[in-house]
Amino acid sequence: IVNGPIASEVRERLAQRATIVRTAENRGKWPHIRTNWVTLNKDVLQVTNRSSQPWIETNGALIRIATAAWPPGAPPVLLTYAWQPVTVADLDQGPRRDNYLVAIAEAGAFGADLLLPLHERFERELMAGSPDARADWDAIRRFVDFYAWNVPAQHRPVANVGVVTSDPMRSFEMLNLLARHNLPFVTIGPAAVTAQTLAGLDLVVLLDEPTDGGRAAAAAFAKQGGAVVEAKGAPSDPNTFALEMRQRLGSERRVVDVWNGITVLVAPYSRPTSEDLVLTVVNYAAQPLPIQIRVRGTFSDVQY
């Protein structure tokens, strides 16, 4: 396992010496719901107000970007990150059980492998046979066993928003907000814009100018009823832009809609040989929550 990106020639040399070479995606973050910020301004403590939709630190967009960069048939993205305490008290205590469970659920839902180090305190308590630590470990193993089925790997990610960009990370916050508002996307390089790569999309965002053939394909896509939005470079307000794209699609062309689930993200998948749709749903609040999900399409059977 190599932590971080490596050059192609180095990968080739490693492949000659090892049966399997995995490159870890280390730009991730520990997923959680961000709490109110407390700042000091001229010796005055200021606390940010709650928004109507809480901010979620999520790796969904990063996994989608990293997956698109790998060749077909490559193993899943191997996501890794270090524990980042949210409060001072968390520094010594380390992640709680729900923190581990959300991390495992997120990686499994978005189709990534996860290399997650255990906190030293948790390791010590496990070695000492602490009943609470053993109970937490049983819950963690249950989640690992469930997501080890790796259902996303057997299916194709569903996305109806295409983002044309030569460097997805340059516009990461915009892509992150698209994923946050449950607008599944696929990134497309400017030279890869063709009628085939635009097929199945409802909305195309041009962050970079495509080639001559790509411009013709985008024009044909618009004539056939698709929406094309030119947003050269990263939008100054990614959240407003993502909400505008959501409205631009309208309720009839959005893949999924979620009600009563402001802490819920959905990753949809389809089977290549059928019209079945598989939804993986993650509640970052890590607590039972009754929600409603509207799925685009007509289905005769639902399994949960």
N, C-alpha and C positions, 0 to 999 in steps of 0.2 A: 504494500500500500504506500503510495506516494502522497504526501500531504501538500496539496496545491498543484497548480498547472506545471507541466514540463514540456520541453521542446519535443517535436516529433521524432528527431533523430535520437534523442535520449530514450524515448519510449521504445523505439525499435531495438536499441541495444539491450534495454531491460527485458524486452520480450524474448530475446535470444537466451537469456539466463533464467527466466522465471516462466512458469506455466501460465500464471494469471497476474496481470499488472492492473491494479486499480488506482486511479487518481482520485483523491478525496477533494470534494468541493468544500473548502474551508471558509467561504465568505458568508456562511449562514449565521443565524442568531438564535438564541434560545427563545422558542415561541411563547408568547404570553400576551395578556391584555395589559397595555401600558396604563399605569396609574397616573393620578394627577401629578404634574410637575411642580416642584417647589423650588423657587429661585430667590436669590438675594439681590435686590435692586436698591442701591444707596442705603444700605443697612436696614432695608424693609423686606420682610419675607412676603413673597407673592406666590399664590397658589392658582394654577390654571383652573378654569371652570370645566366641568364635564360637558362633552359634546353629546349630541343626540345619538351618535354612533361611535362607540369606543374605538380607540386606535388599537389595532392588533399587530404585534410584531410577528410576522409570518414569513415562512420560506417558500410558500407556494409559487410565487413568481420566479424566484431564483431556480427552483427545481425545473420549472418549465423551460427557462432560458438555457440551463445547463443541458437538459435532455435534448433540446433542439440542436445543440452544438455537436452532439455525438453522432457517429454514423449509425445507420440502421443495423440492428442486431447486437449493438453494444450492450454491456450489462447496465443495470440501472445506475443512476447517479448515486455516488457514495457521499452523503452529506455528513459533515462533522462540524462541531463548534464547541467552544468552552462555555462553562456556566458563567453567566453574568448576573450577579445579584441585583435585584430590583431595589431593595432597601438595605440599610446598614445591617439590620438584624439578619438578613439573608446571607451575609458574607460568611459567618461562622456556621449557621444552620445548614446552608446548602439547599438544593432543590427539595421541595416537598414531593410527596408521591404523585400528586396531580400534575406537577411540572414534568416529571418523567413520562407520565401517561400521555399528556398532550403532545410531547415531543415525538413519541413513538407513533401516535395516531396521525400526526401531520405527515411525517415521512411516508408512512404506509398509504395514506389517502392519496398523496400526490405522486406515488410511484417511485420513491427513492429508498435506497438502503441508508442505514443510519449507524454511524460509529459514535457512540455517546459515552464519554467517560463518567464514571460514578464519582460522586463527591467523596473526599477522604473521610469525612465524618460517617457517611453512610457505609463505606467499606469497613471502617473500624467496628461499627455496631453490628454489621453482618458477621464479621469474624468473631465477635463476642457472643453471638447467638441471641441478640436482643429480640424479644417477641415482636415489638413494633416494626423493627427493621425486617424481620422475616415475613411479616404480614405485607409490608410494602413490596418486598421482593416477589411474593406470590402474585400480587396484582400486576407488577411489571412483567412477569413471565407470562401471565394470561394475555396481556396485550401483545407481547412479542409473538406468542403462538398464533394469535388471531391474524396479525398482519404478515406472518411468515407465509401465508397462502399467496401473497403477492398478486392479488387479483388484478391491479392495474396493468401488470406486465403482460397479461393475457388479452388485453384490450387496447384499443386505440383512443388516445385522448380526443375528446370532442372540443372543438373551438370554432366559433363563427366570427371572431374578430382577428384580422391579420394586421400585424404591425411591421411595416417595411423599414428596416434600420440596419445599418452596417455595424453598429455597436450597441447591442441591447442594454448593456450596463450603463451606457451614457444616459439613457432614458429610463433607468431602473425604477425610479419612484413612480413614474406614470404607469409602467407595467404592473408595479406592485399595487397601485390603486385600482387598476382594472381587475386584478385578481381579488382584491379586497371587496369589490362590489359584485363579485360573482359573475364577471364577464370573462369567460375563458378565452385566451388568446393564443396565437402562434406567431413567432417571429419569422420574418422572411428577409433575406438579404436583397439589396437592390438589384443585383444581377440575376436573382432567382425568381423574379416576378414574371409569371407566365399564366396562361389561362388555366393550366393544370394546378398550379399552387394556389390560385385564387378560387378554385372550384370548392363549393360547399361553404364559402364565407358569406356573410351578410354585410360586413363593414370592414373597410380597409383604411388604415391610418398611415399616411405617408410622412414619416419622419425624415427620410432621406429620399432623394430623387432616384427613381428607377432608371434603367437603361431605356433606349428607344423602344425596344420590344416590350419592356415592362410598362412603359407609358401607354402603349397601344393596348396592352392587356388590361390595364386599369381602366382605360376609356371604354373598352368593350364591356368590362364588368359593370361600370356605371350605367351603360345603356340597357343592360339586362336587369336593372333594378337594384343593383348593389349600391351601397353608400360609400363614397370615397371622401376622406377628410385629409386635407393637407395641413400638417402641423410641423413645419420645418424646425428641427431641433426639439428639445424637450419643452413641453408647455410650462409656462411660469407657475401655474396653479394646477398641479397634477390631479388633485381631488376634484376640483370643479370640472376639469376636462373629462375625467372618468365618468362623472355623473352626467355630463352632456352626451357622452357616447352611449350611456345607458338609455337616456331619453331618445337619442337618435335611433336606436334599434327599436324602441317601443316594446310593449308587452308581448306582441305576437312573434317577434324575432329574437327575443332573449332565450337562451338555452334553458335557464332555470330562473325562477323567482322564489325568494324565501320570505316568509312572513313570521314575525315574532322570533326572529333569529339574528339579532344584530351582532352576535358573537359567533356566528356559524359561517363556515366556508364550505363550498361544494365543489368537488372535482368530478365532472362527468366523463364517462368512457363508453365506447361502443364496440361491439364485436364486428370484425371485418366481414363476416359471412351472414350476418342477420341484422335485423332492425332493433335488437335489444339494446337497452341503455342501462348502464350501471352507474350509480351515484355513490361516491364516497363522501361522507359528511363528517365534518369535525367541528365540535363545539369547543372553542378555546376557553370558555368559562369553566369547563371540566365539571359540569353539574347537570343533572337531568333537566331537560327543557323541552316542552311540547312545542313543535314548530309545524308550519305548513310549507310544503314545497310544490310549486307548480312547474311541471316539466313540459317542454315543447314537444308536441307529437301526440299520437293516439296509440294507446297501449291496451291490450286485453287482459293483462295479468300483472300484478305487482307482488314482489316478494321482499320481505324485510328481514 
